[in-house]
Amino acid sequence: MNDLLIMIGLFLFYVLIFFVLQIIIFRLIRIEKLFTTLTIINFIALFGALIICYNGQHLFVSYHSYLTASFGACFSGFLFGYLYAFSGPSAADRSFSAHMVILLSKSKNGAMSLSELKSRYPLEQILEKRFYEHRNVGLITIHEDEIKITPRGRLIARIYMGLIRLLRLPENF
């Protein structure tokens, strides 16, 4: 039971390192590549947790329980970091719906005219941001007036189409 509590403590320590680093880095630096930054933070948190694990060997009943608890805490923390990266800041940054709701919540009485909302988010600006993101991660190439999907982009498209079909979501917006 003591080993399980230590494992949970290690996992919570990992999560604490992850969030503290994220807050510090996000406040100090303008983040351009969000997912890359979160990946680096996740590895730093992993390294920090491994140092604690290494120095805490004497707390465990046996070497096997030490290895199991250390691996379990670090692996769980690492997965947590990636799940958070996909569902937390990355989704909030990319979600037009989230930005729209935030804008409405900040407006007077939580309302604004449809024309004002459309003027804040011109279609060209929204598309340019997506083109920039897709080019940076290698999903598309743009030459003159043509956008072309890359093999990596096709793979991502297949994954999303599979999820859409699996969940029986509408294929068109």
Summary of the structure (lengths in Angstrom):
residues: 173
radius of gyration: 21.6
end to end distance: 50.6
largest distance: 67.1
contacts: 431
relative contact order: 0.09
helix: 77%
strand: 5%
